[in-house]
Amino acid sequence: MNTLWGIRTSIRDWFEAIYRLCQAWLAKYPYIRVAYAILVWLSLIVFVLSLIFFRESRTMLVQYLWSLYVLLQFWFLCRSKTLRWKPIVLFVLAGVYVVIPITTLTLSGFHAVFGGKTSDTWSVAVLTPIFEEVWKLLPLAVYLLFSRRASALSLGDYTLIGAATGVGFQLMEELSRRWLNSGIIGRTFGYSTTLLGGETIHWDVFSLFPGRFEESLLPTLMTVGHPVHTAMIALACGAAYRLRMRTRMRRSIFAFPVLMLIWSILDHAAYNGQHKLPDWVFTVHGWTGDGYLTQPAFLLMLGAAIFADYRSLNRIRDRLPSLPGETVINPLTELWNTAYALLHDRGQFPSWIGFYRKRRELGFQLLYGNEEARGRDERIRERMMVLYRTLAGIAAIMLVAGLFAGLMDYYMGGDSTSCFACMFDSLQRWWDRLDWYEQGAIMLGALALSLLFVGFWPALGFALTVGGIAGSGHTIADYIRDPRKLLTPENALAVATGIVLSRIPFGRALRWAGKKGRDYVRKLLDKLGSRKPDADIPNKPPRHDGMDADKPVDEPNHNNKQDDEKGDKGDDEKAPVAGKSFNEVEIVDHRGNPLGEFDEIDLDNRIFYEDKTAKGLDRINPRTGQPAQTPQEFADKQIWKKTRVRIQNMLEKAASTRPTPNGSAEVPDLEEIKSIKDFVFRLDGDTPELRAAVENSLNQLRNEFPDYTFNVLFGGKP
């Protein structure tokens, strides 16, 4: 066992070293990404053109869409899955580019050694089913051997991995049939139609797992597609692994996946060898339902597996976060909430999907994860808590909105639609009466409230949405009173544009900036246009903006006089230092010992700026083959730990501030900088690994200092 563990670890470390080296090359030579992007776009253009000029390309697209449809059915049914879509797609590709070549080479090698042809009955009906069903399990075996989270997979994950591999295998198998069956019958009735057997392969939108094989004229036996067979065997493997420690027959339990493998091979062999194999084979095949019972048996297994997965999660329900009103973790509630979000607020749909998946992943790691799998708990927990705060905040906001709407309906009475429209009219009239700084204060309040539940960018989007709804009350009320106005082309286009802007990143911010900037641009154009005729008007009227138009520009006004008076004040009345920026401000204790240094303090915007050098993290040590410092080690040391010590020293030990030899000559006092709550880190590096590591460290700071705000700028100064 130790030898197997050593081989496994060595192979995995070798591949990870290659991966890190490739990432270092990509960071060092960014034109590789550019070249890859150009290649991808050119390939897409060529593919689109091939759909127009080549029938085979259209055939390939049709089969790909059918295979995608089958995969989506499995994705929907495996409710207890924890894997993301990306690794599932990789398993599909493994079925295409790994399983099929290995199967082909195995069959060719076998016949090269023992003779015979691949068209022989014993090869088609015996050898091919055995090799295909066994080799389709290869991607699952490799994943279980090398993945760090293999011990924490749910039974739904096992099913989905097997189904994805089978989808990839069947994609190429059916595509080959479509390309080769180009005769008159295939072109007229479909590629799967035969002269005597009718339609033998069934692709139907309203069928569960379409692609099953069946003789249509006199159906006596059939076989389901490759995805169902492989998913059934993979699910049996997962169940045996899960039950190995809960039964006295620890070794005998592994006979269950072997039986499922034999069942799949028998279905496959009986269908391939119709009227050519001995009668006893079809007799045994009849005991299993002639292939018609395979799919129902698999569905029963899948239902039992999902029930077992959620039952296990409810055993540790107190260790997992639950949403308000959620007493039992169950797939029906999860499905309802995600479907509701998809239909009513697509912006929150990814949050629901991500939260439920992360919660299941954490639960199975707590239940079954080994030491390797438990090492990922912290990252999963952090991401899940971010999504949890988002959904909890949305639930609280919707609750308040519901109460408010109920009160408005109670006090206003009358027609519900009319009163609802009147409420938006009143809202805009009230909003328009406010000054700009009052509107800004309300939006800042909405931003501050949202930050209790979500991150900065979602909170900013919520604050801008509040301002946008309040400032568009008349328009919303108009549409409520007369929805037919939405049918006019110009209004429909405006609404569609608004929807698009609300779905893209920073879309609401762009719309708000355009609305505000329109007034300023109009005023600027008015000023530029009004200056041109001034030279031709000898006696132009005085301006009504509080200033004499004939006054020289350099004549001191009242404000300058006030500034001079402020400058002449004595030391007893210290002038404020707001609006200035100070570099390298050091804090010291009562003995004058240094406690830390702030790189830059912006009193105007009330921000601490900390500059960190992050270049060179991807340099590989030739002796160890690993970087001298990983991005996470850098972020934990330079951002999390140093900032935590800096804040603690400033609040608890510092007695005063003082300038440094290379910093500003004048510095703000300690009380002024204690009131600053915003930190901005400026890093000169920018890689995906660095971004992820820095975000982890910032989350640590946010948890320890909830009153402070921490953000980062990549690729900036030091």
Secondary structure, 3 states (H helix, E strand, C coil): CHHHHHHHHHHHHHHHHHHHHHHHHHHHCCHHHHHHHHHHHHHHHHHHHHHHHCHHHHHHHHHHHHHHHHHHHHHHHCCCCCCCHHHHHHHHHHHHHHHHHHHHHHHHHHHHHHCCCCCCHHHHHHHHHHHHHHHCCHHHHHHHHHCCCHHHCCHHHHHHHHHHHHHHHHHHHHHHHHHHCCCHHHHHHCCCEECCCEECEECCCCCCCCCEEECCCCCCCEECCHHHHHHHHHHHHHHHHHHCCCCCCCCHHHHHHHHHHHHHHHHHHHHHCCCCCCHHHHHHHHHCCCCCCHHHHHHHHHHHHHHHHHHHHHHCHHHCCCCCCCCCCCHHHHHHHHHHHHHHCHHHHHHHHHHHHHHHHHHHHHHHCCHHHHCCHHHHHHHHHHHHHHHHHHHHHHHHHHHHHHHHHHHHCCCHHHHHHHHHHHHHHHHHHCCHHHHHHHHHHHHHHHCCCCCHHHHHHHHHHHHHHHHCHHHHHHHHHCHHHHHCHHHHHHHHHHHHHHHCCCHHHHHHHHHHHHHHHHHHHHHHHHHHHHHHCCCCCCCCCCCCCCCCCCCCCHHHHHHHHHHCCCCCCCCCCCCCEEEEEEEECCCCCEEEEEEEEECCCCEEEEEECCCCCCCECCCCCCECCCHHHHHHHHHHHHHHHHHHHHHHHCCEEEECCCCCCCCCCHHHHHCCCEEEEEECCCCHHHHHHHHHHHHHHHHHCCCCEEEEEECCCC
